[in-house]
Amino acid sequence: MTTARIVYTGGLHTETTHVRSGQMIETDAPVDNKGKGAAFSPTDLCATSLGNCMITTLGIYAEAHGVELPGMEASVTKHMASDPRRISRIDVDMTVFLSATHMEDEKLKEILRKVAETCPVARSLHPDIEQFLNLQFAVQN
């Protein structure tokens, strides 16, 4: 089954529809590459997918192992290089909220870090793209 349908709407802008759900994402070229920056750029989506995948994979792990992860959040910073223009580095700053019981479990924290760092997107990105995960743990109040 087709995953997505992409339509170029002009002016360096696209509309992408997820076939199964009907959800839509718009993209625009970034301001540093002839765009208006009116939406995610394709490289923004690529970089952001790393953070999304890390969080999703952690959620899957937590559900499968009965670990309470009452919340997670992340911010992603994309670094671009030129000649050729490409993503050179993706920084993911993530906070994983744990129950007080799990906050003391250093082995679990290391497992969670490994799960995040080996998510499918992390394994799919070109090895020349540096990936940096700044993972913090906090107790959910």
C-alpha positions in Angstrom: 0.0 0.0 0.0 1.2 3.5 -0.8 2.4 5.4 2.3 1.9 9.0 1.1 0.8 11.1 -1.9 2.7 14.3 -2.5 1.4 17.2 -4.6 3.5 20.2 -5.7 1.3 23.2 -5.2 3.8 25.8 -6.6 6.1 28.3 -5.0 8.3 25.6 -3.5 5.4 24.3 -1.5 4.0 20.7 -1.3 1.0 19.0 0.3 1.5 15.5 1.5 -1.3 13.2 2.4 -0.8 10.1 4.6 -2.9 7.6 2.6 -4.2 5.4 5.4 -5.3 8.2 7.8 -5.9 11.2 5.4 -3.6 13.4 7.6 -1.9 16.1 5.7 1.5 17.8 6.1 2.5 20.9 4.1 6.2 21.7 3.3 7.9 24.9 2.1 11.5 25.5 1.2 13.5 27.1 4.1 14.2 30.8 4.0 18.0 30.1 3.5 17.2 28.2 0.3 14.7 30.4 -1.6 11.6 29.5 0.5 9.3 31.5 2.8 9.7 29.2 5.8 5.9 29.0 5.9 5.9 25.3 7.0 8.3 22.5 7.7 11.0 22.0 5.1 11.7 18.5 3.8 15.0 18.5 5.8 13.0 19.8 8.9 10.8 16.7 8.6 13.8 14.4 8.2 15.5 15.8 11.3 12.2 15.9 13.3 11.5 12.3 12.4 14.5 11.3 14.5 13.0 12.8 17.6 9.6 11.4 16.8 11.0 8.0 16.2 13.0 8.0 19.5 9.9 8.9 21.5 7.7 6.4 19.7 10.2 3.6 20.1 10.6 4.4 23.8 6.8 4.2 24.2 6.8 0.8 22.5 9.5 -0.4 24.7 7.8 0.9 27.8 4.5 -0.7 26.9 6.1 -4.1 26.2 8.1 -4.1 29.4 5.5 -2.7 31.9 7.6 0.5 32.4 5.7 3.6 33.4 6.8 6.6 31.2 4.2 9.2 32.2 5.6 11.7 29.7 8.4 12.5 27.2 9.2 15.6 25.3 12.0 16.6 22.9 13.3 19.5 20.9 15.2 19.0 17.7 17.9 21.2 16.2 18.9 20.6 12.5 22.4 21.7 11.4 22.9 22.1 7.6 26.1 21.9 5.6 26.8 23.1 2.1 28.7 21.8 -0.9 26.7 19.7 -1.2 23.7 21.1 0.8 22.7 18.4 3.4 21.9 17.8 7.0 25.2 17.5 8.8 24.0 17.0 12.4 20.8 16.5 14.3 20.6 17.4 18.0 17.8 15.9 20.1 17.3 17.3 23.6 14.9 14.9 25.3 13.4 14.7 28.7 11.9 11.4 29.8 9.7 11.6 32.8 9.8 8.6 35.1 7.9 7.5 38.1 9.8 8.0 41.4 10.3 4.2 41.5 12.1 4.0 38.1 14.1 7.2 38.7 16.6 5.3 40.8 17.1 2.5 38.3 20.3 3.3 36.4 20.1 0.0 34.4 16.7 1.0 33.1 18.0 4.5 32.2 20.8 3.0 30.2 18.4 0.7 28.4 16.1 3.6 27.5 19.1 5.6 26.1 20.1 2.6 23.9 16.5 2.1 22.7 16.3 5.8 21.7 19.7 5.8 20.0 18.9 2.7 18.0 15.4 3.6 16.8 14.6 2.8 13.1 15.2 6.4 11.9 18.5 6.6 13.7 19.6 3.4 11.9 18.2 4.7 8.6 20.0 8.0 8.4 23.3 8.2 6.5 26.3 7.6 8.8 27.7 11.0 7.8 24.9 12.7 9.7 26.0 13.2 13.2 23.3 12.3 15.8 23.5 13.8 19.3 21.0 12.8 22.0 21.0 14.8 25.1 18.8 12.6 27.3 17.6 13.9 30.7 15.4 12.0 33.2 13.0 13.7 35.6 10.4 12.7 38.0 6.9 13.4 36.8 5.0 15.5 39.3 
